[in-house]
Amino acid sequence: MSKREWDKGVIRKLITEEEIAKRVKEMGAQITRDFKDKDGELLVVCLLKGSIVFMADLCREIKLPLKMDFMSVSSYGNETESSREVKILKDLDENIMGKDVVVVEDIIDSGLTLKKVLQILGNRSPRSISLCTLLNKPARREAEVKVQYVGFDIENEFVLGYGLDFRQEYRNLPYVGVKGSVED
């Protein structure tokens, strides 16, 4: 892809920068309300790489003391469809025992990856685990996962931008767009 064609293959904007900013602010306010009266430590866990942009913006909207940690899992590789095999590529640095944990994900479609991650984290005795996602594709759900914070429900389209990628590109688009042909 040439430098001048950073959005090549995007056929339309699905969610604009302004819509994302408004919704992230609302989600941060809701998380603040939900955890403001709790005594425990709040740990926000980013699932790398796609969630980093969303998590950074979200954490600035949570008006509470918090810590951040990162976990890298993969079920896609360089493909557009899940391989159904979840690999833990980087585990947390923080001990989550007794902490309130908010797991931040960019998109939930099948739910298979998140179900595995939540099982792993749940076995580490946190005080609570909540799931926060920017994008939710309920039509693709294969595994039941309870999502406490949802930015946007979307249809079954291949999306990218605002952290989401296609072959490690497009993450820096400031909006969520729909990808045309995967050959583009």
C-alpha positions as CSV (number, residue, x, y, z in Angstrom):
1,M,0.0,0.0,0.0
2,S,1.5,3.4,-0.9
3,K,1.7,6.1,1.7
4,R,-1.0,8.2,-0.1
5,E,-3.5,5.3,0.0
6,W,-3.8,4.7,3.7
7,D,-7.6,4.1,3.4
8,K,-7.5,2.1,0.2
9,G,-10.2,-0.5,0.2
10,V,-12.5,1.2,2.7
11,I,-15.8,1.4,1.0
12,R,-17.6,3.5,3.6
13,K,-17.4,4.9,7.1
14,L,-19.5,2.9,9.5
15,I,-18.8,4.9,12.6
16,T,-17.4,8.4,12.5
17,E,-14.7,9.9,14.7
18,E,-17.3,12.1,16.4
19,E,-19.7,9.1,17.1
20,I,-16.8,7.2,18.6
21,A,-15.7,10.1,20.8
22,K,-19.2,10.6,22.1
23,R,-19.8,6.9,22.8
24,V,-16.4,6.4,24.5
25,K,-17.1,9.4,26.8
26,E,-20.4,7.9,27.7
27,M,-18.8,4.5,28.4
28,G,-16.1,6.0,30.5
29,A,-18.8,7.9,32.6
30,Q,-20.7,4.6,33.1
31,I,-17.6,2.7,34.2
32,T,-16.8,5.6,36.6
33,R,-20.3,5.4,38.1
34,D,-20.2,1.6,38.4
35,F,-16.8,1.5,40.2
36,K,-16.7,4.8,42.1
37,D,-18.0,3.4,45.4
38,K,-15.9,0.2,45.3
39,D,-12.9,0.0,47.6
40,G,-10.8,-2.3,45.5
41,E,-8.2,-1.5,42.9
42,L,-9.4,-1.1,39.3
43,L,-7.3,-2.7,36.6
44,V,-8.1,-2.1,33.0
45,V,-6.8,-4.9,30.8
46,C,-6.2,-4.1,27.1
47,L,-6.3,-7.0,24.7
48,L,-3.6,-6.2,22.2
49,K,-3.2,-5.0,19.5
50,G,-6.6,-3.9,18.3
51,S,-7.9,-2.5,21.5
52,I,-5.1,-0.1,22.3
53,V,-6.6,3.0,20.6
54,F,-10.0,2.4,22.2
55,M,-8.5,1.6,25.6
56,A,-6.3,4.8,25.6
57,D,-9.3,6.9,24.9
58,L,-11.6,5.1,27.3
59,C,-9.1,5.3,30.2
60,R,-9.0,9.1,29.8
61,E,-12.7,9.1,30.3
62,I,-12.7,7.0,33.5
63,K,-12.5,9.5,36.3
64,L,-11.1,7.1,38.9
65,P,-7.7,5.8,40.0
66,L,-6.8,2.8,37.8
67,K,-4.0,0.7,36.6
68,M,-3.5,-0.6,33.1
69,D,-2.1,-4.0,31.9
70,F,-1.9,-5.7,28.6
71,M,-2.6,-9.2,27.3
72,S,-2.0,-10.4,23.7
73,V,-4.2,-13.1,22.3
74,S,-4.7,-14.2,18.8
75,S,-7.3,-16.2,16.9
76,Y,-7.0,-14.6,13.5
77,G,-3.4,-14.5,12.4
78,N,-3.4,-12.8,9.0
79,E,-6.8,-14.0,8.0
80,T,-10.3,-12.5,8.0
81,E,-11.9,-15.5,9.7
82,S,-11.1,-16.8,13.1
83,S,-8.9,-19.9,13.2
84,R,-10.8,-21.0,16.4
85,E,-7.5,-21.6,18.1
86,V,-6.8,-19.0,20.8
87,K,-3.1,-18.4,21.5
88,I,-1.9,-16.4,24.5
89,L,1.0,-14.4,23.1
90,K,1.6,-12.1,26.1
91,D,0.2,-12.6,29.6
92,L,-0.6,-9.9,32.2
93,D,2.2,-8.5,34.4
94,E,-0.2,-7.6,37.3
95,N,-1.6,-10.1,39.8
96,I,-5.4,-9.6,39.5
97,M,-6.3,-11.5,42.7
98,G,-8.9,-9.4,44.6
99,K,-9.1,-6.6,42.0
100,D,-11.9,-5.3,39.9
101,V,-10.9,-6.0,36.3
102,V,-12.3,-4.4,33.2
103,V,-11.2,-6.3,30.0
104,V,-11.2,-4.0,27.0
105,E,-11.7,-5.5,23.6
106,D,-12.0,-3.9,20.2
107,I,-14.6,-6.2,18.7
108,I,-16.5,-9.3,19.7
109,D,-17.9,-11.5,17.0
110,S,-17.8,-15.3,17.7
111,G,-17.0,-14.8,21.4
112,L,-14.7,-17.8,21.4
113,T,-11.5,-15.7,22.1
114,L,-13.2,-13.8,24.9
115,K,-14.6,-16.9,26.5
116,K,-11.2,-18.4,26.8
117,V,-9.6,-15.1,28.1
118,L,-12.4,-14.7,30.7
119,Q,-11.9,-18.3,31.9
120,I,-8.2,-17.8,32.3
121,L,-8.6,-14.5,34.2
122,G,-11.5,-15.9,36.3
123,N,-9.3,-18.6,37.5
124,R,-6.9,-16.0,39.0
125,S,-9.5,-14.9,41.7
126,P,-10.3,-11.3,40.7
127,R,-12.9,-9.5,42.8
128,S,-14.9,-8.9,39.6
129,I,-14.4,-9.1,35.8
130,S,-16.3,-6.9,33.4
131,L,-16.1,-6.9,29.7
132,C,-16.0,-3.7,27.6
133,T,-16.1,-3.7,23.8
134,L,-16.2,-1.0,21.2
135,L,-17.9,-3.2,18.7
136,N,-20.3,-6.1,19.1
137,K,-21.4,-8.5,16.4
138,P,-24.2,-10.4,18.0
139,A,-25.2,-12.2,14.7
140,R,-21.8,-14.0,14.8
141,R,-21.9,-15.1,18.4
142,E,-20.9,-18.8,18.9
143,A,-19.9,-18.7,22.6
144,E,-21.9,-17.0,25.3
145,V,-20.1,-14.1,26.9
146,K,-21.6,-11.4,29.1
147,V,-20.7,-8.0,27.9
148,Q,-21.3,-5.2,30.4
149,Y,-20.2,-2.2,28.2
150,V,-20.9,-2.1,24.5
151,G,-20.0,0.8,22.3
152,F,-21.9,-0.2,19.1
153,D,-23.7,-3.2,17.9
154,I,-22.8,-3.8,14.2
155,E,-23.9,-6.0,11.4
156,N,-21.7,-8.9,10.1
157,E,-19.3,-6.8,8.0
158,F,-15.5,-6.8,7.9
159,V,-14.5,-3.6,9.7
160,L,-11.2,-1.8,10.3
161,G,-9.8,1.4,11.7
162,Y,-9.7,2.9,15.2
163,G,-7.3,0.0,16.2
164,L,-8.8,-2.7,14.1
165,D,-6.7,-4.0,11.3
166,F,-6.4,-6.0,8.1
167,R,-3.0,-7.7,7.9
168,Q,-1.7,-5.2,10.5
169,E,-2.7,-2.2,8.5
170,Y,-5.5,0.4,8.9
171,R,-5.3,0.6,12.7
172,N,-4.5,4.3,12.5
173,L,-7.7,5.3,10.7
174,P,-9.6,7.6,13.1
175,Y,-13.0,6.0,12.3
176,V,-14.4,2.5,11.8
177,G,-14.8,1.7,8.2
178,V,-16.1,-1.3,6.1
179,K,-13.5,-3.1,4.1
180,G,-14.4,-4.0,0.5
181,S,-12.8,-7.0,-1.1
182,V,-10.1,-8.6,1.0
183,E,-7.9,-8.5,-2.1
184,D,-7.9,-4.6,-2.0
